[in-house]
């Protein structure tokens, strides 16, 4: 009878007692944070499954939502992302593809439920497994990226099968490892140093030049946040070792960086103001000009979610030949064309409000850890949105929802949770 009862509880997974979830969280949650660069869309399924579990447990009465005004504010903004896409999508209905586009934003509604599920476990119990998983994943991603280039691939894609998402996930690992170096000591710090080196190579070997400034920007962000600790703990020996490591990484990556930078200069030299789409620069400028033109046509009403036909028609009108893509390679332009100024303001709020709220936890060590990780997250996503997608890809959406929620739990550790 006892075995049958246990099996029943496992089958009805949403009724598993909270103490069992608490025991699973320390390995299930770090997987979602650390491994997207390695496993790509499989981690998206994992994250969406966690969200579905949290929703089911809450609706069944097994788990209660957390009463927290700041968290509710972020959750409402996330839910509005779904609502705005639904309203603008249905207002400009064309085909069934609109329903798919709306459906892809549905997981944003689950943010408050996800927060309740993560909050069942004390952030202090999650720190070590999270740091260990991040460092291990960063090292494996660097090895995978190097192997892919050695195998003849032009750009590393990791486990995402797309250099863009791989670059973003690798940049996150890079920044997270930097925070671990500043926050921790002992073997975790050593593992994080190795993780920073490997993640650097992953970002570079992805060939996504938009993300390369993050390799300089994130160390500055972390150094500012942990300036007191670094001032006390970093001496001349650490500086020498750091300089040697930087030199080795630059030497390893120099040939690839030189080829990508040379290609960029060639694109500038051959830039055709008629925009014949022969180079990445031509393509980006065409998309941006067409996107801005479309946005100015309907800054309030937007054009809805099916923008590919509109983009093809607008590029043909502007440049004489159509150029169709699923997005505009700029997050602000993309959401502006789809959902107008309302969408742009909402996107900005979704980036800034978690940062402002997380900043409240800087007084405790765990709170500072969560705030620093949140800074890494939002800085990396901001860079992604400058020349490519920020949201609208299953991996990017899943990681954004989960990571924002996860680091909020750490940042608000001093407040009463679940």
Helices and strands as residue ranges (DSSP letters): H 2-11, G 13-15, H 18-34, H 36-39, H 41-59, H 69-91, H 97-104, G 106-110, H 111-118, H 123-150, H 163-183, H 186-205, H 209-212, H 214-225, H 227-233, H 236-269, H 280-297, H 308-319, H 331-358, G 359-361, H 365-387, H 394-411
